[in-house]
Amino acid sequence: MQATIATYDAETGGTLVLDDGVTLLYDADAVAASPVRHLRPGQRVIVELTDAAPPAVRALRIH
């Protein structure tokens, strides 16, 4: 699934907006589980979600 980074804090995580308009939180662990080291607002990413309801962000990759 693809998304756009809305906010980013290296210590806590941030928010992203999926292409369908849904806003999700992601934590620093999702960034740590990814090859991504730095994010910026507006950056496009590929999002790996959990199967939980509601879904949580598991990992991010640069688009």
mmCIF file of the C-alpha atoms, coordinates in Angstrom:
data_MODEL
# 
_entry.id   MODEL 
# 
loop_
_atom_site.group_PDB 
_atom_site.id 
_atom_site.type_symbol 
_atom_site.label_atom_id 
_atom_site.label_alt_id 
_atom_site.label_comp_id 
_atom_site.label_asym_id 
_atom_site.label_entity_id 
_atom_site.label_seq_id 
_atom_site.pdbx_PDB_ins_code 
_atom_site.Cartn_x 
_atom_site.Cartn_y 
_atom_site.Cartn_z 
_atom_site.occupancy 
_atom_site.B_iso_or_equiv 
_atom_site.pdbx_formal_charge 
_atom_site.auth_seq_id 
_atom_site.auth_comp_id 
_atom_site.auth_asym_id 
_atom_site.auth_atom_id 
_atom_site.pdbx_PDB_model_num 
ATOM 1  C CA . MET A 1 1  ? 0.000  0.000  0.000  1.00 0.00 ? 1  MET A CA 1 
ATOM 2  C CA . GLN A 1 2  ? 1.288  3.492  -0.775 1.00 0.00 ? 2  GLN A CA 1 
ATOM 3  C CA . ALA A 1 3  ? 1.153  6.571  1.430  1.00 0.00 ? 3  ALA A CA 1 
ATOM 4  C CA . THR A 1 4  ? 2.520  10.057 1.975  1.00 0.00 ? 4  THR A CA 1 
ATOM 5  C CA . ILE A 1 5  ? 4.349  11.066 5.154  1.00 0.00 ? 5  ILE A CA 1 
ATOM 6  C CA . ALA A 1 6  ? 2.389  13.816 6.931  1.00 0.00 ? 6  ALA A CA 1 
ATOM 7  C CA . THR A 1 7  ? 4.543  14.232 10.059 1.00 0.00 ? 7  THR A CA 1 
ATOM 8  C CA . TYR A 1 8  ? 7.794  12.697 11.283 1.00 0.00 ? 8  TYR A CA 1 
ATOM 9  C CA . ASP A 1 9  ? 9.731  12.706 14.547 1.00 0.00 ? 9  ASP A CA 1 
ATOM 10 C CA . ALA A 1 10 ? 12.805 10.456 14.717 1.00 0.00 ? 10 ALA A CA 1 
ATOM 11 C CA . GLU A 1 11 ? 12.171 9.578  18.374 1.00 0.00 ? 11 GLU A CA 1 
ATOM 12 C CA . THR A 1 12 ? 8.425  8.931  18.360 1.00 0.00 ? 12 THR A CA 1 
ATOM 13 C CA . GLY A 1 13 ? 7.254  8.322  14.768 1.00 0.00 ? 13 GLY A CA 1 
ATOM 14 C CA . GLY A 1 14 ? 4.496  10.313 13.118 1.00 0.00 ? 14 GLY A CA 1 
ATOM 15 C CA . THR A 1 15 ? 1.505  10.157 10.810 1.00 0.00 ? 15 THR A CA 1 
ATOM 16 C CA . LEU A 1 16 ? 0.994  9.172  7.203  1.00 0.00 ? 16 LEU A CA 1 
ATOM 17 C CA . VAL A 1 17 ? -1.909 9.386  4.790  1.00 0.00 ? 17 VAL A CA 1 
ATOM 18 C CA . LEU A 1 18 ? -2.748 6.333  2.702  1.00 0.00 ? 18 LEU A CA 1 
ATOM 19 C CA . ASP A 1 19 ? -3.705 6.894  -0.931 1.00 0.00 ? 19 ASP A CA 1 
ATOM 20 C CA . ASP A 1 20 ? -7.345 6.224  0.000  1.00 0.00 ? 20 ASP A CA 1 
ATOM 21 C CA . GLY A 1 21 ? -7.248 9.172  2.442  1.00 0.00 ? 21 GLY A CA 1 
ATOM 22 C CA . VAL A 1 22 ? -6.993 7.211  5.696  1.00 0.00 ? 22 VAL A CA 1 
ATOM 23 C CA . THR A 1 23 ? -4.554 8.708  8.215  1.00 0.00 ? 23 THR A CA 1 
ATOM 24 C CA . LEU A 1 24 ? -2.501 6.274  10.306 1.00 0.00 ? 24 LEU A CA 1 
ATOM 25 C CA . LEU A 1 25 ? 0.022  6.686  13.089 1.00 0.00 ? 25 LEU A CA 1 
ATOM 26 C CA . TYR A 1 26 ? 3.379  4.942  12.880 1.00 0.00 ? 26 TYR A CA 1 
ATOM 27 C CA . ASP A 1 27 ? 5.926  4.600  15.645 1.00 0.00 ? 27 ASP A CA 1 
ATOM 28 C CA . ALA A 1 28 ? 9.702  4.702  15.716 1.00 0.00 ? 28 ALA A CA 1 
ATOM 29 C CA . ASP A 1 29 ? 9.735  0.871  15.688 1.00 0.00 ? 29 ASP A CA 1 
ATOM 30 C CA . ALA A 1 30 ? 8.117  0.858  12.219 1.00 0.00 ? 30 ALA A CA 1 
ATOM 31 C CA . VAL A 1 31 ? 10.924 3.078  10.962 1.00 0.00 ? 31 VAL A CA 1 
ATOM 32 C CA . ALA A 1 32 ? 13.569 0.972  12.749 1.00 0.00 ? 32 ALA A CA 1 
ATOM 33 C CA . ALA A 1 33 ? 12.157 -2.201 11.112 1.00 0.00 ? 33 ALA A CA 1 
ATOM 34 C CA . SER A 1 34 ? 12.720 -0.645 7.696  1.00 0.00 ? 34 SER A CA 1 
ATOM 35 C CA . PRO A 1 35 ? 15.725 0.234  5.570  1.00 0.00 ? 35 PRO A CA 1 
ATOM 36 C CA . VAL A 1 36 ? 14.470 3.841  5.875  1.00 0.00 ? 36 VAL A CA 1 
ATOM 37 C CA . ARG A 1 37 ? 16.544 6.082  8.150  1.00 0.00 ? 37 ARG A CA 1 
ATOM 38 C CA . HIS A 1 38 ? 15.193 9.573  7.446  1.00 0.00 ? 38 HIS A CA 1 
ATOM 39 C CA . LEU A 1 39 ? 11.735 10.734 6.431  1.00 0.00 ? 39 LEU A CA 1 
ATOM 40 C CA . ARG A 1 40 ? 10.325 14.118 5.513  1.00 0.00 ? 40 ARG A CA 1 
ATOM 41 C CA . PRO A 1 41 ? 6.751  15.393 5.191  1.00 0.00 ? 41 PRO A CA 1 
ATOM 42 C CA . GLY A 1 42 ? 5.456  14.850 1.662  1.00 0.00 ? 42 GLY A CA 1 
ATOM 43 C CA . GLN A 1 43 ? 7.714  11.861 1.038  1.00 0.00 ? 43 GLN A CA 1 
ATOM 44 C CA . ARG A 1 44 ? 6.069  8.896  -0.692 1.00 0.00 ? 44 ARG A CA 1 
ATOM 45 C CA . VAL A 1 45 ? 6.454  5.516  0.991  1.00 0.00 ? 45 VAL A CA 1 
ATOM 46 C CA . ILE A 1 46 ? 5.283  1.946  0.626  1.00 0.00 ? 46 ILE A CA 1 
ATOM 47 C CA . VAL A 1 47 ? 3.596  0.806  3.825  1.00 0.00 ? 47 VAL A CA 1 
ATOM 48 C CA . GLU A 1 48 ? 3.484  -2.696 5.271  1.00 0.00 ? 48 GLU A CA 1 
ATOM 49 C CA . LEU A 1 49 ? 0.425  -3.043 7.540  1.00 0.00 ? 49 LEU A CA 1 
ATOM 50 C CA . THR A 1 50 ? -0.472 -5.595 10.201 1.00 0.00 ? 50 THR A CA 1 
ATOM 51 C CA . ASP A 1 51 ? -3.608 -7.736 9.863  1.00 0.00 ? 51 ASP A CA 1 
ATOM 52 C CA . ALA A 1 52 ? -5.044 -6.252 13.072 1.00 0.00 ? 52 ALA A CA 1 
ATOM 53 C CA . ALA A 1 53 ? -8.241 -4.240 13.124 1.00 0.00 ? 53 ALA A CA 1 
ATOM 54 C CA . PRO A 1 54 ? -7.591 -1.366 12.859 1.00 0.00 ? 54 PRO A CA 1 
ATOM 55 C CA . PRO A 1 55 ? -4.360 -1.978 10.951 1.00 0.00 ? 55 PRO A CA 1 
ATOM 56 C CA . ALA A 1 56 ? -1.047 -0.722 12.307 1.00 0.00 ? 56 ALA A CA 1 
ATOM 57 C CA . VAL A 1 57 ? 2.054  0.227  10.355 1.00 0.00 ? 57 VAL A CA 1 
ATOM 58 C CA . ARG A 1 58 ? 4.636  -2.569 10.543 1.00 0.00 ? 58 ARG A CA 1 
ATOM 59 C CA . ALA A 1 59 ? 7.321  -1.147 8.230  1.00 0.00 ? 59 ALA A CA 1 
ATOM 60 C CA . LEU A 1 60 ? 7.980  1.572  5.660  1.00 0.00 ? 60 LEU A CA 1 
ATOM 61 C CA . ARG A 1 61 ? 9.947  1.584  2.420  1.00 0.00 ? 61 ARG A CA 1 
ATOM 62 C CA . ILE A 1 62 ? 10.858 4.475  0.173  1.00 0.00 ? 62 ILE A CA 1 
ATOM 63 C CA . HIS A 1 63 ? 8.584  4.676  -2.876 1.00 0.00 ? 63 HIS A CA 1 
# 
